[in-house]
Amino acid sequence: MIAIVQAYKKGFLAKRFFIKNLIAGLVVGIIALPLAMAFAIASGAKPEQGIYTAIVAGMTVSILGGSRVQIAGPTGAFIVVLAGITAEHGIIGLQIATLMAGIILIAFGLLRLGGIIKFIPTPVILGFTAGIGVVIWISQWPSFLGIPPPQQAFFHEKLAAMFSQFTDIDAMTLVFGMISLAILLIIPKIKAIKWLPASLLVLVISTTLQAMFQFPTVATIGSSFGGIKQGLPEIIIPTFNFVTFTSLIGPAFAIAMLGAIESLLSATVADNMTKSKHHPNQELIGQGIANMLAPIFGGFAATGAIARTAANIKNGGSSPVAGIVHGLFLLSVLVFMAPLATHIPLSSLAAILFVVA
C-alpha cells in the first residue's frame, strides 16, 4: 500500500496530527541539512547536490514508499560505493548509474522481492556496515587535518600517503575539526540541551567563526566548491549510449542492492518504533522512483535513512506530511539561505562524518 494512502486509511492525515508532523518534519530537515552536504562531498559530488537528493528522494519516498514514516535521502552507507563510481565515471556517470538503479529497484518491487532482507544474515550486515564505517572515517582525514587528499588507487596506499603527510597538518583546520567533534560528542550528553541538533550547532558555530576571522588556510565550501548554488535545481535528463550502459550496469546493481537493504532495514526499525507494518514491495518501488527522479533534478543515489527516520518518529512524525515538510524546509534553505554556506569549514563536515562512521 502506498504510504500516503496508508496514512489516510489509518487517520494520520487528520488535522489533529498536522502540527506534530510539521514539527517533526522541521526537526528532521534541520538534522538532514549538514548530513546531506557532508555525504555529497564525501561521495564526490557538490554539496548542493546532496540537498537536491534529500529534497527529491525525501518527498517522493514519503508519498510513494511503503512506510508512512520513512525519511529518505543520501546516507553514509552509500559513500564508499558512490565515491568509487564518481572517481571512475564522473558525476554524470554516478547520476546515470543512480537512474539505472532506480529501474532495478522498481523491478525488485514488482517481482515482490521485498522479503529479501529476511534472508541476509545479521553478521553479514554488521560486518558490512562496520567496514563502511572504517572507510568513511579514514576517508575524512584529509578534510579534518587540512592535508591534501591522496591520489593513490588502493586503500592501503592512500593510508600510507596520509601518514606521510601528518607533518603538514594545518593547525587551524584541526582546531575547527576538534571543536566540532567535541560539540557533537558532548551536546547529546547534556540533558538541558540534548534536544538541540548537535550537527546544526556545529555548522552555526564553525561557520560564524570562519566568517568573522576568515582563516586563510581553512578549506570551506566556498573555497573548495564556489559555494552552494542558490535557487531551484535545474531539470536535466541524463543521456547515455549502450557502451555507457554496459559499463555502469555493475555499479547500478550495487546501488540498487545497497539501497534495497538499507531502506528495508530502516522501514523495519520504524515498524518496531511505531508498532506498525510497512509494505516492503511498495517501499522498493517508491525508492526506485525516487532514484530515477533524483538525478533528473541534479541529485544522486538515496535510500531510507535509519537515523532520520527514527528522529522523525521520536519527534511526533506519523504520516508522509513530516517527510514532505522536511523536503520543503531544505528547499527553502536553497532558495533563501544558500549564500550563508560559503563559510562552512570542510573540517566541521568531516567531524560530522566521523560521528556518523
C-alpha positions as CSV (number, residue, x, y, z in Angstrom):
1,M,0.0,0.0,0.0
2,I,1.3,3.5,-0.9
3,A,2.4,5.4,2.1
4,I,0.1,8.4,1.6
5,V,-2.9,6.0,1.3
6,Q,-1.8,4.0,4.3
7,A,-1.6,7.2,6.4
8,Y,-5.1,8.3,5.1
9,K,-6.7,5.0,6.0
10,K,-5.1,5.0,9.5
11,G,-6.4,8.5,10.1
12,F,-3.0,10.1,10.4
13,L,-3.8,12.8,7.8
14,A,-6.4,14.3,10.2
15,K,-5.9,17.9,11.3
16,R,-5.1,16.9,14.9
17,F,-1.8,15.2,13.7
18,F,-0.7,18.1,11.4
19,I,1.2,20.2,14.0
20,K,3.1,17.2,15.3
21,N,4.1,16.2,11.8
22,L,5.0,19.8,10.9
23,I,7.4,19.9,13.9
24,A,8.8,16.5,13.2
25,G,9.5,17.5,9.5
26,L,11.3,20.7,10.5
27,V,13.4,18.9,13.1
28,V,14.4,16.2,10.5
29,G,15.1,18.9,7.9
30,I,17.5,20.6,10.3
31,I,19.2,17.3,11.0
32,A,19.3,16.4,7.3
33,L,20.9,19.7,6.1
34,P,24.5,19.2,7.3
35,L,24.4,15.4,6.6
36,A,23.2,15.9,3.0
37,M,26.1,18.3,2.3
38,A,28.7,16.1,4.1
39,F,27.5,12.9,2.3
40,A,27.6,14.7,-1.1
41,I,31.1,15.9,-0.7
42,A,32.3,12.5,0.5
43,S,30.7,10.9,-2.5
44,G,32.5,13.2,-4.9
45,A,29.5,15.5,-5.6
46,K,28.9,19.2,-4.9
47,P,27.3,20.0,-1.5
48,E,24.0,21.3,-3.1
49,Q,23.6,18.0,-4.9
50,G,23.2,16.3,-1.5
51,I,20.4,18.8,-0.7
52,Y,18.8,18.2,-4.1
53,T,18.8,14.4,-3.3
54,A,17.3,14.9,0.1
55,I,14.5,17.0,-1.2
56,V,13.5,14.9,-4.2
57,A,14.0,11.5,-2.6
58,G,12.6,12.5,0.7
59,M,9.4,13.8,-0.7
60,T,9.0,11.0,-3.3
61,V,9.5,8.2,-0.8
62,S,7.3,9.9,1.8
63,I,4.4,9.9,-0.7
64,L,5.0,6.7,-2.8
65,G,7.0,4.4,-0.5
66,G,5.7,1.6,1.7
67,S,6.2,3.2,5.1
68,R,4.3,6.3,6.2
69,V,7.2,7.5,8.4
70,Q,10.2,6.7,6.3
71,I,12.7,9.5,5.6
72,A,14.9,9.0,2.6
73,G,18.0,10.8,1.4
74,P,21.7,10.4,0.9
75,T,23.2,8.1,3.5
76,G,26.6,7.2,4.9
77,A,26.4,3.6,3.8
78,F,26.4,4.8,0.2
79,I,29.6,6.8,0.4
80,V,32.1,4.1,-0.3
81,V,30.2,2.8,-3.3
82,L,29.3,6.2,-4.7
83,A,32.8,7.8,-4.3
84,G,34.2,4.9,-6.3
85,I,31.7,5.3,-9.1
86,T,32.3,9.1,-9.2
87,A,36.1,8.6,-9.3
88,E,35.9,6.3,-12.3
89,H,32.9,7.6,-14.2
90,G,32.4,11.2,-13.0
91,I,29.3,12.8,-11.5
92,I,27.3,12.2,-14.7
93,G,28.2,8.5,-14.6
94,L,27.0,8.4,-11.0
95,Q,23.7,10.0,-11.9
96,I,23.2,7.6,-14.8
97,A,24.0,4.7,-12.5
98,T,21.5,6.0,-10.0
99,L,18.8,6.3,-12.6
100,M,19.5,2.7,-13.7
101,A,19.5,1.6,-10.1
102,G,16.0,3.2,-9.7
103,I,14.7,1.0,-12.6
104,I,16.3,-2.1,-10.9
105,L,14.6,-1.2,-7.6
106,I,11.2,-0.9,-9.2
107,A,11.8,-4.3,-10.9
108,F,12.6,-5.7,-7.4
109,G,9.4,-4.4,-6.1
110,L,7.2,-5.6,-9.0
111,L,8.9,-9.0,-8.6
112,R,7.9,-9.0,-4.9
113,L,11.4,-9.3,-3.6
114,G,10.8,-7.1,-0.6
115,G,11.2,-10.0,1.7
116,I,14.8,-10.4,0.7
117,I,16.0,-8.7,3.9
118,K,14.9,-11.7,6.0
119,F,17.5,-14.0,4.3
120,I,20.5,-11.8,4.8
121,P,22.5,-13.0,7.9
122,T,22.8,-10.4,10.6
123,P,26.7,-10.9,10.9
124,V,26.9,-10.0,7.2
125,I,25.0,-6.8,7.6
126,L,27.0,-5.9,10.8
127,G,30.4,-6.7,9.1
128,F,29.5,-4.7,6.0
129,T,28.3,-1.6,7.9
130,A,31.4,-1.8,10.2
131,G,33.7,-1.9,7.2
132,I,31.9,1.1,5.6
133,G,32.3,3.0,8.9
134,V,36.1,2.5,9.0
135,V,36.4,3.5,5.3
136,I,34.3,6.7,5.9
137,W,36.3,7.6,9.0
138,I,39.7,7.3,7.3
139,S,38.5,9.0,4.0
140,Q,37.7,12.2,6.0
141,W,41.2,12.5,7.5
142,P,42.4,15.0,4.8
143,S,39.5,17.4,5.3
144,F,39.7,17.0,9.1
145,L,43.5,17.6,9.2
146,G,43.9,20.0,6.3
147,I,46.2,17.8,4.3
148,P,45.9,17.1,0.5
149,P,43.7,14.1,-0.4
150,P,45.7,11.1,-1.5
151,Q,45.7,10.2,-5.2
152,Q,46.6,6.6,-4.9
153,A,44.2,3.9,-6.1
154,F,44.2,1.4,-3.3
155,F,43.2,1.8,0.3
156,H,46.5,0.8,1.9
157,E,48.3,3.1,-0.4
158,K,46.0,6.0,0.5
159,L,46.6,5.2,4.2
160,A,50.3,5.3,3.8
161,A,50.2,8.5,1.8
162,M,48.2,10.2,4.5
163,F,50.5,9.1,7.3
164,S,53.4,10.6,5.4
165,Q,51.7,13.9,5.3
166,F,50.9,14.2,9.0
167,T,53.8,16.7,9.4
168,D,51.9,19.0,7.1
169,I,48.7,19.2,9.2
170,D,47.1,22.6,9.2
171,A,46.7,23.7,12.9
172,M,43.6,25.9,12.4
173,T,41.8,23.3,10.3
174,L,42.5,20.8,13.0
175,V,41.2,23.2,15.7
176,F,37.9,23.6,13.8
177,G,37.6,19.9,13.5
178,M,38.3,19.2,17.1
179,I,35.9,21.9,18.3
180,S,33.2,20.4,16.0
181,L,33.9,16.9,17.2
182,A,33.7,18.0,20.8
183,I,30.3,19.6,20.3
184,L,29.0,16.5,18.5
185,L,30.0,14.2,21.3
186,I,29.2,16.5,24.3
187,I,25.8,18.1,23.4
188,P,23.9,14.8,23.4
189,K,25.1,14.0,26.9
190,I,23.8,17.3,28.5
191,K,20.2,16.8,29.5
192,A,19.3,20.5,29.4
193,I,20.3,20.9,25.7
194,K,20.3,17.4,24.3
195,W,17.3,18.3,22.2
196,L,19.5,20.6,20.1
197,P,20.6,19.0,16.8
198,A,24.4,18.9,17.5
199,S,25.3,18.8,13.8
200,L,23.4,22.1,13.2
201,L,25.0,23.7,16.2
202,V,28.4,22.7,14.7
203,L,27.6,24.4,11.4
204,V,26.4,27.6,13.1
205,I,29.4,27.9,15.4
206,S,32.1,26.9,12.9
207,T,30.6,29.0,10.1
208,T,30.3,32.1,12.3
209,L,33.9,31.8,13.4
210,Q,35.2,31.4,9.9
211,A,33.0,34.2,8.6
212,M,34.3,36.5,11.3
213,F,38.0,35.7,11.2
214,Q,38.5,34.5,7.6
215,F,41.3,32.0,8.4
216,P,43.1,31.6,5.0
217,T,44.3,28.1,5.4
218,V,40.9,26.6,6.4
219,A,39.1,25.0,3.5
220,T,35.5,25.9,3.2
221,I,32.5,25.1,0.9
222,G,33.2,28.5,-0.7
223,S,36.9,28.0,-1.3
224,S,36.5,24.3,-2.5
225,F,33.2,24.4,-4.4
226,G,32.5,28.1,-5.0
227,G,29.7,28.0,-2.5
228,I,26.2,26.5,-2.9
229,K,24.1,27.4,-5.9
230,Q,21.1,29.4,-4.9
231,G,17.6,28.6,-6.2
232,L,15.8,25.6,-7.5
233,P,17.7,22.8,-9.1
234,E,17.7,22.5,-12.9
235,I,15.9,19.7,-14.6
236,I,18.4,17.7,-16.7
237,I,17.7,14.3,-18.2
238,P,21.0,12.2,-18.4
239,T,21.6,10.6,-21.7
240,F,23.7,7.6,-22.3
241,N,24.5,5.0,-25.0
242,F,25.0,1.2,-25.0
243,V,28.7,1.5,-24.1
244,T,27.8,3.6,-21.0
245,F,25.0,1.3,-20.1
246,T,27.2,-1.8,-20.1
247,S,30.0,0.0,-18.1
248,L,27.5,1.1,-15.4
249,I,25.3,-1.9,-15.0
250,G,27.5,-3.3,-12.3
251,P,27.6,-0.1,-10.3
252,A,23.9,0.4,-10.8
253,F,23.2,-3.1,-9.4
254,A,25.4,-2.3,-6.4
255,I,23.5,0.9,-5.7
256,A,20.2,-0.9,-6.0
257,M,21.1,-3.8,-3.7
258,L,22.6,-1.5,-1.1
259,G,19.6,0.8,-1.4
260,A,17.1,-2.0,-1.0
261,I,18.8,-3.4,2.0
262,E,19.1,-0.1,3.9
263,S,15.7,1.1,3.0
264,L,14.0,-2.1,4.2
265,L,16.2,-2.1,7.4
266,S,15.1,1.4,8.1
267,A,11.5,0.6,7.5
268,T,11.8,-2.4,9.8
269,V,13.2,-0.2,12.6
270,A,10.3,2.2,12.0
271,D,7.8,-0.7,12.4
272,N,9.3,-1.6,15.7
273,M,9.1,2.0,16.9
274,T,5.5,2.6,15.7
275,K,4.0,-0.9,16.2
276,S,3.0,-0.9,12.6
277,K,4.0,-2.8,9.4
278,H,5.4,-1.4,6.2
279,H,4.8,-2.8,2.7
280,P,8.3,-3.9,1.5
281,N,7.5,-4.3,-2.2
282,Q,5.9,-0.8,-2.3
283,E,8.9,0.6,-0.4
284,L,11.2,-0.8,-3.1
285,I,9.0,0.8,-5.8
286,G,9.0,4.1,-4.0
287,Q,12.7,4.0,-3.6
288,G,13.1,3.2,-7.3
289,I,11.0,6.1,-8.4
290,A,13.0,8.4,-6.0
291,N,16.3,7.2,-7.5
292,M,15.0,7.8,-11.0
293,L,13.9,11.3,-10.2
294,A,16.9,12.5,-8.1
295,P,19.4,12.5,-11.0
296,I,17.0,14.5,-13.2
297,F,17.0,17.2,-10.5
298,G,20.8,17.2,-10.1
299,G,20.9,14.7,-7.2
300,F,22.3,11.1,-6.9
301,A,21.5,7.9,-5.1
302,A,19.3,7.8,-2.0
303,T,17.7,5.3,0.4
304,G,15.8,5.2,3.6
305,A,17.9,6.8,6.4
306,I,17.6,5.0,9.7
307,A,18.7,7.9,12.0
308,R,16.5,10.5,10.3
309,T,13.5,8.1,10.2
310,A,14.0,7.4,14.0
311,A,14.2,11.2,14.7
312,N,11.0,11.7,12.7
313,I,9.1,9.2,14.8
314,K,10.6,10.4,18.1
315,N,9.5,14.0,17.3
316,G,5.9,13.0,16.6
317,G,6.0,12.1,12.9
318,S,3.2,9.8,11.9
319,S,2.5,10.5,8.3
320,P,4.1,11.5,5.0
321,V,3.4,15.1,5.9
322,A,6.6,15.1,8.0
323,G,8.7,13.9,5.1
324,I,7.1,16.5,2.8
325,V,7.8,19.3,5.3
326,H,11.4,18.0,5.6
327,G,11.8,18.4,1.9
328,L,10.1,21.9,1.8
329,F,12.4,23.1,4.6
330,L,15.5,22.0,2.6
331,L,14.1,23.7,-0.5
332,S,13.6,26.9,1.4
333,V,17.3,26.7,2.6
334,L,18.4,26.5,-1.1
335,V,16.2,29.4,-2.1
336,F,16.8,31.8,0.7
337,M,19.9,30.8,2.7
338,A,22.4,29.3,0.2
339,P,24.9,32.2,0.4
340,L,25.4,31.5,4.2
341,A,27.0,28.1,3.4
342,T,30.1,29.7,1.8
343,H,32.0,29.8,5.1
344,I,31.2,26.3,6.3
345,P,34.6,24.6,7.1
346,L,35.1,21.2,5.5
347,S,36.8,20.0,8.7
348,S,33.4,20.6,10.5
349,L,31.6,18.4,8.0
350,A,34.4,15.8,8.3
351,A,33.7,15.8,12.1
352,I,30.1,15.1,11.4
353,L,31.0,12.2,9.2
354,F,33.4,10.9,11.9
355,V,30.4,10.6,14.3
356,V,28.3,9.0,11.5
357,A,31.0,6.5,10.8
